[in-house]
Amino acid sequence: MVHKKWGISVFLSIFIFTFLTTWLTVSIFSVKERKYGLDRVIDGDTVVLDSGEKIRLLGIDAPDKGTENSDKASVILESILKDSIVWLEGDRYENDLYGRRLGWLWVGCESEPRFRPDDYMKKHRGGENLGDNPVGCESGVLVNEQMIIMGVVELYFVEGEGELKYEERLRLINNN
């Protein structure tokens, strides 16, 4: 009887240790894989992170290369991101038609910001109560929003595809 209790205790200890180790590993890597440096700015709404991944900023549309203000938008985006730790947050859609990852970029975040999961918005289709508009990282700057405030990009959302995490926030900024 003593051996049976000891066996259960060992089993539970191993199970708990394995669970905690897996959970901590997933937690650490999920935060780490959102944290990047800037490799280069392609244009006013597209960057390449130091991971090599191309990111198209959600909710905004910059002037096309070679058109008026395209260089200005690129320079401003680079000045916001240069020499900063860049946090990438996903949303309802993962990639665009050109294979670029779609996302929200943050700078100046606390050491471990708490973003809603990337699939959060996929689970909440239009018309459902989404609750409060998310905060993102509490001490940082939402780069997509900053580009609108700077007046170098246009607000851009595909209508009828479902609300994005910071859509309401960007629409409010754009209307002011």
N, C-alpha and C positions, 0 to 999 in steps of 0.2 A: 504494500500500500504506500509506503514511503517513497519507493522508487517511482510509482505512478505519478504522485504529486510532484516529485522532483522533475520528471520528464515533461509534465505540463508546464511547469515554471520555466524550464529551459526553452521549450517550444515558444511560449509567449514572449520570453525575453528576446529570442532570435527574431521573431515576427515583428515586435515593436522596433527593435534596432534596425531591421531591414526597411520597415516602413518609414521611419524617421530619416534614415540615410537617403532613401530615394526621394522623399519629399524635399529635404534640404538641397539635394543635388538639382532637382527640377527647379526649385525656387531660385537658386543661385544662377543657374544657367538661363532661366527665362528672363531675369533682370539683365544679366550680362549680355545676352544676345540682342538687347534693345539699345545698348550703349555703344556709340561709335565716335569716330573722328571723321572729318570731312576730307575726301580725296580731292574732289573738284566740283565746281558748279557748271552745269551744262547750259542752263538758261535760267530765267527767273522763277521757274516752278519745277525744275528737275536738277537733282544732284547725284553725285556718286559718293557713296560712303567709303571709308577705308576698308570695308569688307569686300569692295568691288561691286556691291549691289546698287543698281540705279533706282532712285526713289523719285516718284512723281508726287508732289505735294497735293493733298486733297483740298477741295473747296476753293481753289484759286486757279486763275488762268493768266499767265504772263504773255506779253507781246511776243510774237514769233521772232526768231532771229532775223536780223536785217530790217526789221520794222522799227518805227519810232518807239523809243523808250525801252527797247529790248536790252540794250547794253546797261541802261540804268537799273533795270530790275535785277539783272545778273550781278551787278556790282553790289547792290544793296543786300541781296541774298548772301553773297559771299562775305560781306562785312558782318552780318549777323552770325554766321556759322563759323567763320575763320577762328582757329585756335580755341574752339569750344568743344566740350563734350556734347555730342548730339544724341538725344534720346529719340528713338523711333517708336511710334505707336500706330498699330494697324487699325483697321476698321472693317466695315461690312464687306468691302471688295478687296481682294488681295493684289491683283495685277490688272493693268490696263491692256488694251489691244496690242501694245508694242512690247509687252513683257516686263514693263517697269513695275516695281512694287509701289502700291499706293499707300500713302501714310501721312501722319501728322508728325512734324518735327518739333522738338523742344530743346531749348538751351537754358542753362542756369538752374537746372533742377536740383533738388535735394539729392543726397547720395543714392537713395532707392525710392524713386517715385512710385506711387501705386496707381497704375493705369487700370481701367476696366479691361477685361480680356479682349483680345482682337475679335473673337467670335461673338462678343456680347450683342452687337447690333444685328448680326445675322439671325439671332434668336428672337429679335423684336422687330417685326415687320411694321410698316407704316400703319398708323391708326391706333397702335397699342400704346398704353401709358409707359413711357420710358423713364419716368421719374425726373429728377433734376438733371439739367445739363451737366455732364461731368466736369470736374475741376481740372483734371490732368495732373501735372506736377504743381505743387502748391507754391514753390518759390521761383518757378521758371517762366519762360516766355514761350508761347505758342508761335512758332515761326510763321506758319501759314497766316495767322491772324495779324502778325506784325507787318507782313507784306501788304495786307489790305490797308492797315493804318498808315503805312508809308505812302500809299496812293500809287503804287507801281504795278499792281495787278488788279484784275477784275474778279469778282465773286463768281464761282462756277460750280454748279451742282447739276447732275443729271436728274431731271424731274421724274417722279414716278418709280424710282428704283429703291426707295426706302431712305429714311433719314440717316444721316451720318452723326457720329458722336458730337462734333462741335459745330454742326450746321446752324443750329439756332444762335449760337454765340457769334459766328461769323456774320450771319444775317443782321444781327443787332448792331454790330460794329459798322457794317457797311451802310446801314440806314442813318447813322449819326454823322 
